[in-house]
């Protein structure tokens, strides 16, 4: 049940000049990108600080401030552990960017790691713990591109222009989607500098990107990893293959990168997705493709307009009793919104029952 912390103990004394950047390193960078580095990591590319210096700056903060800067405590602990290793402590970090515009459904953040001379690793943060971030994710199901994808493309272009060297791009969750999108749309000459793109359980794309020549040309460089019960990483479509890896967690909680099992410098692979993950993939795919683009737009706009009250900022806030009462009152007062949301959830439930029945009949035959 070894994870990223064990990897730091196993490989922490081996320099990047001895063991080049691999997918576990990129997962570590992706996890660290969730930390809010405002005021610590410079926005400029020519004023980098070391990873050790960033860890020391975080450590000097009071406990409340440290908690406010991280998604989960493991992210801060991972930074502290990495800063104690010869492999990671002198990595340069720069070009920190964080943009949050609720009225435009925009949540975006990126940071660049420079493990050694000539290697540049732009990494994109995944979905944060805000409803705005979650809504932008669902917008991906009906929009050709969302603001974060366009910002990611500009980030890669700007970073490539200002820093020399090969590019290895990555991210976890939505960050993985942004990495693939940016690598696809950054242009021919920058693509030639990209050696690898890492997508860690990030969702796929609409036909808009899948038919794009930039995406098709970058496919051989994309490395996608999903846990065996992946939900997020199997959303929408992709043409590149994926590696299924073992997680010590269950169901949706396998999305947590700290649950991914590692042996040496590699993930422990699994042969196939679990039956539950395969079922979810079929249900969600059929449900989404069964709606027109306008119907998807209408449904998700209605749903998040309902959920995003003044007292609901994070997904966890949805379950607060006062918010549940507010949702009930608003649905009761808005017949059109109630019709849209109820109708699609009924369709989803019916589709799940039909696919489950078909699957059981096939297994019995």
N, C-alpha and C positions, 0 to 999 in steps of 0.2 A: 504493500500500500504506500509506496514511495511517491512523493510529489515534487514540486519545484524546490521546496526547502531541502529535500534530500539531494536533489541534483546539485545545489550550491555546495553541499558538503562533499559530494563525489567529485565534482569538476571545478570547484572554486579556485583551485590552485593552478589550473591550466590556463595559460594566457590565450587570447584570441589569435595571436600569431602562431600558436601551436595547434589549436583546435578552432577552425573557422566558425563563424556564426551559424548555428543550427536552429532547428524548429523549436527546441526547448528554450533556447536563449530568446527567440522571438516571442514565445509565450510569456516569458518573464517580462520582457519589455512591454508587451501588451497589457499585462496585469498592472505594471507600474504606471501606465498611461492613465489609469483611472484616478491617480492622485492629483489633486488640484495644486499645481505648482506655481500659482500666482505669486509674484514677488520673490520667487526663489530661482526658477529657471528663466533665463532671459528670453524675450520674444525674438531677439535678433539671432542670426546664424553665426555672427562673428564674435560673440561674447559668451561662449559656452562655459559651463561649470562642470566639475566632475560629479559623478554619481555619489561619491562619498561626501562631497560638500553639500549636495542636496539633502542627503540623509541626515547630516549634522544639523542643517537648518530646520528640518522638520522636527528633530529631536528636541531642539531648543524651545519649541512652542509649548504652551501649556496643554494639558490633556484635552480640554474642550476644543481648542483650535486644531489639534491634530485630528480629532474625531471628525471635525467639520470638513477636513481636507481629503477624507478617504471614503471610498464606497463601502469597504469592509476593513476590519482591523488587519486582516491578512496582507493587504496591500502595503500598509505601513511597515509591518513586520518583515515582509519580503524585501522592501527597500533597505531596511536596517541590516538584514542578513546578507544581501548582495554587497553592501558597502564594506563588509568585513572580509570579502574575498579578493584575492589577487586578480581574478578574472574580470570582476565587475567594478572594482572601486575607482579605477581611473578612467572609466568610460566618460566621454564628454556628452553633456545633454544641453540642447539648445532649441530655439525656435518653438517655444511653448505657445500654444494658441488655444483660446477658449472663447466660444461664442454661444450665447444663449439668448434667443429672441422668441419669447412665447407667442407673440402675435403672428409670427411667421412660421410657427411650428419648427423651429430650428434649435437643435442642440448639437454642438460640434466642438471637438477638442482634439489636438494633435501635439506630438512632441517628437523630436528627433534625437536618436541615440547614435553616437559615433564610437563604436567599439575599438577601432584602430584606424590608422591612416588609410584612406582610400575606400572605406566602407561607411555608407550612410544608411541609417535605418529610420525612416519616417514611420511612426506608429500612430494609429488612430484609436481614440477612446470609443468604447462601446456605449450602449444605451445607459444613461445614468439613472438615478432613482427619481426622475421627474415624469409626470404625465405628458409633458411636452415631448420629451425624448421618446416615450412609447408611441405617441401619436405619429411622430415623424416616421417611426418604423412601419406602422400600418399604412402610411401614405405611400410607401414603396410598392404596395400591391396594386396601385392604380395610377401612379404618376411615373412618367418616363424617367424623371430624376427628382430628387428632393434636395433642399438647400445644402444639407450636410455633404451629399455626394459632390455637388459642384464646388463647395468649399474645399473638399479633400483634393479635388483635381488641381485647383489653384495652389494649394499647399505644396503638392508634389512638384509642380512646375516651378514655384518660387524657390523651394529648397534645392532642386536640381540646378537651378540657375546660379545660386549663390555658393554651393558647395561642390567640390570636385570629388569624383569617385563613383564606384558602383552603388546601385540602390537596391536595398532589400526592404520591402514594404510589408506591413502587416497590421493586424488588429484582431481583437476578440469581439464576438457578437456583432453588433452593427459596425464596429471598427473593422472587422474582416470584410464586410460588404464594401465599406468605403475604400479599403485598400485595393480590392479588385477593380472597383469602378474607376478610381483615380489612375491605376495602372493602365486601364483600357483607354482612357480618354486624354492622357497627358501628351500624346503626340509621338510620332515615329522616333525622333532622335532621343527623347528621354527614355522611351521604351527600350532602346538599344543598350541603355545603361542599367536597366533593371535586370537583376540576375534571378531573383525569386520574389514571389508574392505569397504571403501567408494569411489564410483565412481560417480563424479558429472559431468554428461553430457560428459563422455569420450566415444570414439568410441569402437566398439567391436573388434573381432579377426577373424583370419583365422582358418581353420580346424585344423591347427597345434596345437593351444592351446586348442581348444574346445574338442579335443579327448584326451587330456593329463590327466593322472590320478590325478596330482596335482591340476589342475583346477577343476576337478569334485569334489574333496574332499573339496575344499574351497568354493564352490558355496553357501552352507547354510550361510556362514558368509559375503557374498557380499551384499552390499546395494547400488543399483544404482538409481540415481535420474536424471530425464530429464524434461525440461520445455515442455509445451504442444505443442510448435512449434519446437521441437528439430530437428536439422539437424545433428550436429556433433555426438551427443550421440546415434543416430540410425544407424550410419555407420557400415558396416560389421555385424558380427553376435555375439550373446551371448546366453548362456543357462539360466543364472540367470534372475529372473524377474526384473522389474523396477517400480519405483514410479513416476507418472507424477505429476508435481507441477506447480503452477500458477506463471506466470511472468507478469509484468506490461509493458513489451516491446513487440515488434512485430518481427515475422520471425526470421532471423539469429541473430538479436540483443538479442534474449532471451537467447543466450549462456552466456551473461553477468550475473555472479552470483549476482550482486547488484540489478538486476531486479527481483530476486526470492522473492516471498512474504512469509512472516513469521508471524505466530500468536503464541505468547507465546514462547515455545521452540520447535516449529514444523513448517514445511512448510505447506502451504495451498495446499491441493491436488486437482487434476483434474481427471475426470473419464477417459478421453481418449485424444490421440493426436489430433491436429487439422487436418482437411482434407488435408490441404497443406502439413503438415509434413508427413502424411501417403502416399500421392502421391510421395513426394520426396524420401521417403524410398523405395518404390517400384521401382521407376525409377532408382535410383542409384544402388540398389541391382541387378536389372536385367542387367544394363549396365556393372557393374563390373564382374558379374558372366558370362556374355556373352563373355568376353575376356579370353584368356588363360593367365597363369602366365607370359609367355614370352611377350605377347602382352601388358599386364599391365606395365611390366618393361620398355619396349620400349617406350610406350606412355608417362609415367611420366618422364622418363629420358629425352626424347626429349622436353617435355613441359618445364621442369625446366631448362634445358640447354639453352633454348631460353630465359626464363624470367630472369635468374640470370646473368645479365650483370654487368659490373663494376660500373654502376650507379644505379643498383637496388639491394638494400640490404634488404628492407622491402616490404611486400605485397603492401603497399600504393604507393611505388615507381613505380609499374607496370603502373599506369595510367599517369605518367608524360609524357608530349608530346615528349620529346627527346627519352625516352625509347620506346614509341609506334612506333616512326619512326625507331628505331633500330630493333625492332621485325619485322616490315614490311620488311625491307631490308634483314634481315637474312633469313626470310622465303622465300623471293623471290629468294635468292641465293642458298638455300638448298632444292632441290626438294624432297629428301627423307624425311626430317623432315617435310616439308609442307604436304606431303602425309599422314604421320602417324598422325599428329595432326588434320588435316582437316577431315580425315576419321573417327576418333573416335568421334569428336564433332558432325559430321553429324549423326553418329549412336545414340549418346545421344539424339539429338534433335528429331530424328525419333521415338525413344523409348518413349520419353516423350509425343509426340503427340498420339501414339498408346494407351498408358496406360490412358491418359486423355480421349480419345474417348471411350475406354472400360468402364471407370468409369462413364462417363456421360450416356452411354447407359444402364448400370446397374441401375443407379438411376432413369431413366425414365421408366424402365420396371416394 
